[in-house]
């Protein structure tokens, strides 16, 4: 993966964003922008973006959001607000795309928090987004998922999770506590993006595993109820990371979905 850093300015602050390109350089190849999970980064995707882009004949843009990977860390002591995913979708991602000179319509491929960010971005910038694939996205908060996030906090403090994540983040505490603190904030159970979903006009593929400890099928069923161009893929023997648990199924479904909507833009 060829990589580098882009400088953007968001919220009055300069941010350095780690990014990389994978896949085809062919003229006209669709562009897929990969949006990682709440504890993810560019490197945590491993070779999946390259494999997907090879199968789909696409070019991929992979990056670490501020606070993750080798991007600018979250200042210690700074807590994200309830709108942190909206900030990423409506300010950070557009600034990065502008900095990299992306002008044509693109696809979004988001996982977990990245899936929610993809949905917010698609609703906010309908003319820019050709389509989106979201895996294990969140459209509302379920107590079922909060219990797993509390367990992640215990594993970070007492178990091996911190050491495992440190391989992927220059400042692992920035990555973990930014995510964990806001998800376990007392106000966060009222967070939802359901009112935005009807504004999404592009084709959507929503993927969920039956064994996901962070969310139920209510998440993607809710997307389909609000956004009529949604197709669903429900995977057995699959947890919170379909691209790791069922990579071939995800690659095939994504390739087929993109090919069903070639060079489509939203009017």
Phi, psi and omega in degrees: 000117174289139185217174181184198179227141175243143177259128177229164177235118182225132178062032180076012184233136174285134180232140176255122186249123175283130180215163176209153177252141175224166171085205191286144170256008184294137176302135179086355178295136178297147177259130176246125177260121184265130183241114190280170181288179185294339174241019186267186179192176175306309186290335181289342174292337183056229186264006185299313180303320179295319179295317180294316181295323177298317181293324185267357184063039187242165169257143182239140171248120181241136180209162175258127177294158175307135183098353187230161175054229177256011175286170182305125181292159169288129178302132180299133183096344177273125178258136175289155177269173178300339181266020188298325178287326176296320178299317179295319184284323189258345181236305186293308183298313177301321180295321179293315180298320177294319180296329181268000176076024179282119184240329181278167180296149185223161173265152174246139176229104187240145179241128174058239176305324177296329175293319177296318178299320177299318180294317179297317181295317180297323178289327185275332184229064187298332181282344183266338189257121179279331181177171182212145172239125182235128179250128178049048181284163175248126172247346176203169183262128176250137177302327176307316181284324179298326178299321179289327179289324174297321178294324176298322177298316179298317181294328179289319183280326190241343186243205187270002188297319182299315181295322179294318181287332184299340178290341188246353184227132177295327176231090187294326179293325175302313183294310187290309187286332174301314180286308188292319182298318183285321179296330180260010174296144182298337180272346189292332178304340179274357180293138175200152172242014182304320180297340181278337194297327181291347178276353181279119183255344183280164175293140181233140168241118182249127187240134179215140174269144180292340183253023181289120180281355183253352181190156180257179178295347176301332181295308183278332174298323178294325176296313182297326179294326185265328184245104190293344181266025183267133169252145182246143173230112181251119191252125172286161178051044184218132179263222187280348184237079182304328182288344174260323183281323182223059187299319183294320179296319180292316180297314181296315182295320180292314178303311182296321182293317178296319181292336176286343183230059185291133174049033181276137173235155181273128182291000000 
